[in-house]
């Protein structure tokens, strides 16, 4: 993409299916992004280098998804002043609780905004990234408003269908 504003990093390519909501929502909001696999444990030098150079490359927000020990978001946050949004990936052993705690429990001065485990969290990471960027982008703010109105319309339609089905 020409001018990606968001970087989406994952600790493993096995996380890709869990991030579909992130990618789809970024596309729906018209936010350009890049995606990459960087491991906090297996490629720490690459994680440090990416974070240290992210602002210079034009990124405004980094979304970091990882499971298990889930240190990727924290490692990135230690190397940049850009906002980091952590997406805890569900795990087979603890259902993602381990990922959630590893992502959210950061030391003072090294913040990571953390969204929920699972598909809702993946979508929310994209929405939060857009909301952060929209502070200085009126066009994106308008797209976010339309996005939220569409969600409200979808709920109203579901309510109408439910009433029709249940009440006759």
N, C-alpha and C positions, 0 to 999 in steps of 0.2 A: 504494500500500500504506500501511497505517495507521502503522506505526512501523518504517520501514526501518533496519536496522542496518548494511547494506552498500551502498555505492555502487559501481556498475559503470560505468566511463567508458571510452569508446572514442574513438580519434582520428578515426575516420571511420565512417559507417554501413556501409561495405563490410566492416567488421570483424565485423558482427553474426553472420553464419553461423559464424564461427570461435569465437564465444563461447557457442554453444548448450550446450556442456558445463558452462560456468560457471552459466548460468541454470538448467539442469535439476538440477544438483547442489545449488544453493542452495535450490531448491524442495523437492527430496527431503529435505534436512536441516531444512526448515521455517524457513529464514532469510529474513526479508523484505528486499527490496532495491529499489533504483531503478536505472535505466539512463539514460544520456545520452551524447550526442556532444559532446565538447569537444576542440578541437585545441590542442596546445601551441604550434603555429606560427601558425595562422590566427586563433585566439581566445585569445591568451595572457592577456588581462585576465579573461576568463571562467574560465579554468583557475585563475588566482590567487584570484579571488573564491570559487570553489567550494571550493577547499582551505581557505582561510582561514575559511570559515563552516561547514565540514562538521561539526566537533565540536558546535557550537552547535545544529545541526539533528538531532543524535542519532546520527549515523553513528559506527560503531566501527572499521570497516576500509574502505579504499578499494581497489578492484581497478581497475587502469588498463591497458588494452590498446592497443597501438599497433604499427605496422609501420614499416619503413624507418628513419628517423632516431630514431623511438621515444622521444621526449623527454617524453611525457606523464607517466609515472610520476615521473620526476625533478623536473619542474616542480611537480607536486602535493606531492611530499615536501619541497620547499623551503619550502612555505607552511603546513605542518601538522605536529603531533606525532602524528597518527594513523598507524597502520601502513599502509603502501602495499605492495600486491602488484602487481608488473608482469607482464603477460602479453605476451611478444613474439609478434607476429603474423607468420606466414610471408609472405615476399615472393616475387615472381616472379624478381627478379634474383639474390638470394643465398640463397633458400630460408628466410630468417628469421635467418640468422647475423648480419646487420646489425642486426636488431631485438633479438636476444639481447644482443649486445655493447653496444648503446646503452642497454638497460635495466639491465643488470647492472653496468656500469662507472660507478659513482657516486662522487663525491668523499667523503672521510671526513666523517662527521657528517651525511650526507644519505642514509640507507639506503633501499633499495628491495629488498624480498624478491622475488626473481625466480624464476618457474617456467619450465618448458621451453616450447619452441616447439611449437605445434600443439595438437591436441585434448586430449592428456594434460595439457598445461600449463593449458589452460582449465579442465579439471575440477579439477586440483590447486589452482588459485587459490581456488576455492570451498571446497575441503576445508581449505586453510590458513586462510582467513578464518574458517571455523567453528571450527577448533582454537584460534585466537587468542581469539575471543569466548568459547569454552567454558571458558576458564580461570576465568571468573567466573560461569558459567551451568551448573549441574549438569544441568538438563534437556537442554540442547544437548549436553553431554558424553555423556549417555546415548544420544541420537540418533546421535551420531558413533560410539559403540561399536557400536550396532546396524548402522549403515552399513558399518563395517569387518567385522563378522561376516558380513553379507550378501555382501560381496565374497569373503570366504574360502569361504563356502558355494558360491558360483558357481564358484570355481576347483576345489573338490573335485568338483563335479558335472561339470565339463568333463573332469577327470582320469578320472572313472568312465566317461564316455562314450567317451573315447579308448581306455582299456583294453579296453572292450567291443568297440570297432571293430577294434582292432589285434590283440588277443589272442584274440578270438573268444568 
